[in-house]
Amino acid sequence: MSSRNIVLMMLIILILTGCSVQAQKEGQQPQTDAPREKGFTGYVVDRKEDSILVVNPEYEEIGTNGETSKFYPAKWFSNVPDSQIGTYVEVWTDGGPENEPYPGRARAESIAEYAAATPDGAKISEADAIRGGIYLAVGKEISLPVIEDVEFHADKGIWTVRMRDAMSVDDNQAQIDLQVRDVEPVESVQEQQSE
């Protein structure tokens, strides 16, 4: 093979690897260029002042005394002024010491928020539906909500938000399905009236 062909092949390989594009399915979390290794991902399920509680729905099986249970990673992050409940986020810490009681605590250095899907015909986004489900779940005494699934039913005009309590020891009792009506968020209606 001539040196010209080798150079041409190397150039084609560089072009192909540099221009590759990943297709993103609807409802799938987008890829980002993280400033360093993978951060802590999950849904914002609570907030207090400038702190958010993030719970990752991907559990780890842990066993004690022959029984297995699900452990959902959860952490409070301080230094986060804007993230709303229901948003899917990835958080990187400042590298400082993390407190270990469950859920853990750390100081956020940076955060990436992923755009929530709004299916055709829906008036609210997936994040709005999750937020509504979490507010409904407070009355059902869920202490640490884990968002397992969110589904929009266009024919009924409702969202089903499936969640469980990460603090529950009984797997069967912990899961609940909440119905959230697909109506415009209150702040959107108020903004339109003031214009």
C-alpha positions in Angstrom: 0.0 0.0 0.0 1.4 3.4 -0.9 2.0 6.2 1.6 -0.6 8.2 -0.2 -3.3 5.6 0.4 -2.2 5.3 4.0 -2.5 9.0 4.5 -5.9 9.0 2.7 -7.1 6.2 5.0 -6.0 8.0 8.1 -7.7 11.2 7.0 -11.0 9.3 6.4 -10.8 7.7 9.8 -10.2 11.0 11.5 -13.1 12.6 9.7 -15.4 9.7 10.5 -14.5 9.7 14.2 -14.6 13.4 14.5 -18.0 13.8 12.9 -19.9 10.9 14.5 -23.3 11.8 15.7 -25.4 9.8 18.2 -29.1 9.5 17.5 -31.3 10.3 20.6 -34.6 8.6 21.1 -37.5 10.7 22.5 -37.6 10.5 26.3 -34.0 9.4 26.5 -31.6 11.5 28.6 -29.3 13.5 26.3 -25.5 13.0 26.3 -23.3 15.9 27.5 -19.7 16.7 27.5 -19.0 16.5 31.3 -16.3 18.6 32.7 -14.8 15.5 34.3 -15.9 11.9 35.1 -19.6 11.0 35.3 -21.4 13.0 38.0 -24.2 12.0 40.3 -27.5 11.6 38.2 -31.1 11.4 39.2 -34.3 13.4 39.7 -34.6 16.4 42.0 -37.2 15.3 44.5 -36.9 18.0 47.2 -35.3 21.4 47.7 -34.6 23.6 50.7 -33.1 27.1 50.2 -30.1 26.5 47.9 -30.0 22.7 48.3 -31.6 20.0 46.3 -32.2 16.3 47.0 -31.3 14.1 44.1 -32.4 10.4 43.9 -31.1 8.0 41.3 -33.8 5.5 40.1 -31.1 2.9 39.3 -30.9 0.8 42.4 -28.2 -1.5 43.8 -29.2 -4.9 45.2 -27.9 -5.3 48.7 -28.3 -8.2 51.0 -28.4 -8.7 54.8 -29.2 -11.9 56.7 -30.1 -13.7 53.5 -32.6 -11.1 52.3 -32.1 -8.7 49.4 -33.4 -5.2 49.2 -32.9 -2.2 46.9 -30.6 0.7 47.7 -31.3 3.9 45.8 -28.4 6.4 45.7 -29.6 9.7 47.1 -27.7 12.9 48.0 -28.4 16.4 49.1 -26.4 19.0 47.2 -25.8 22.5 48.5 -24.9 25.5 46.3 -27.7 24.9 43.8 -30.0 27.9 43.5 -32.2 27.2 40.5 -33.0 23.5 39.9 -36.7 22.7 40.2 -38.3 19.6 41.6 -39.0 17.0 38.9 -35.9 17.9 36.8 -33.4 15.2 35.8 -29.9 16.4 36.6 -26.2 15.4 36.7 -24.2 17.0 39.5 -20.5 17.2 40.0 -19.1 18.0 43.5 -16.3 20.4 44.4 -14.2 17.4 45.7 -14.7 18.3 49.3 -15.6 15.7 52.0 -19.0 14.2 51.7 -21.2 13.4 54.7 -22.3 9.8 54.8 -25.6 9.5 56.6 -28.2 8.5 54.1 -29.0 10.4 52.1 -25.5 11.8 51.7 -24.5 15.5 51.6 -22.1 17.3 49.3 -21.4 20.7 47.9 -22.1 21.0 44.1 -19.5 22.6 41.8 -21.5 22.3 38.6 -24.8 20.9 37.4 -26.4 19.9 34.1 -30.2 19.9 33.7 -31.7 17.8 31.0 -34.7 19.1 29.1 -37.9 17.3 30.0 -39.9 15.7 27.2 -43.3 17.2 26.4 -45.2 14.6 24.3 -47.5 15.7 21.5 -50.8 16.8 22.9 -49.5 17.4 26.4 -49.9 20.7 28.1 -47.2 20.1 30.7 -43.7 18.5 30.6 -42.5 15.3 32.2 -40.8 17.4 34.9 -44.1 19.2 35.7 -45.9 15.8 36.0 -43.2 14.5 38.3 -43.4 17.6 40.4 -47.2 17.2 40.6 -46.8 13.5 41.6 -44.3 14.4 44.3 -46.7 17.0 45.8 -49.5 14.4 45.8 -47.2 11.8 47.3 -46.4 14.0 50.3 -50.0 13.3 51.5 -49.3 9.6 51.1 -46.3 9.9 53.4 -43.4 9.0 51.0 -40.3 10.2 52.8 -37.8 9.7 50.0 -39.4 9.5 46.5 -37.8 7.4 43.8 -39.2 8.2 40.3 -39.5 4.8 38.5 -41.6 5.7 35.5 -43.6 8.6 33.9 -46.2 8.0 31.2 -48.5 10.4 29.4 -52.0 9.1 28.4 -53.2 11.5 25.7 -56.6 9.9 25.4 -57.4 10.6 29.1 -55.4 13.8 29.6 -53.5 12.4 32.5 -49.9 11.4 33.5 -49.1 8.4 35.5 -46.1 8.9 37.8 -44.9 5.6 39.3 -42.7 6.1 42.4 -41.6 4.2 45.5 -40.3 5.2 48.9 -36.5 4.5 49.0 -36.8 4.3 52.8 -39.4 1.5 52.8 -38.3 -2.0 53.7 -41.3 -3.6 52.1 -40.9 -3.6 48.3 -44.5 -4.5 47.5 -46.1 -1.8 49.7 -43.6 1.0 48.7 -44.6 1.4 45.0 -47.5 3.7 44.1 -49.0 5.1 40.9 -50.2 8.6 41.0 -52.5 10.3 38.5 -51.5 13.9 37.5 -54.0 15.9 35.4 -52.5 17.4 32.2 -53.4 21.0 32.8 -51.3 24.1 32.3 -49.1 24.9 35.2 -50.4 27.7 37.5 -47.4 30.0 36.9 -48.0 29.8 33.1 -51.7 30.8 33.4 -50.7 33.7 35.8 -48.0 34.9 33.4 -50.5 35.0 30.5 -53.0 37.0 32.5 -50.5 39.6 33.5 -49.4 40.2 29.9 
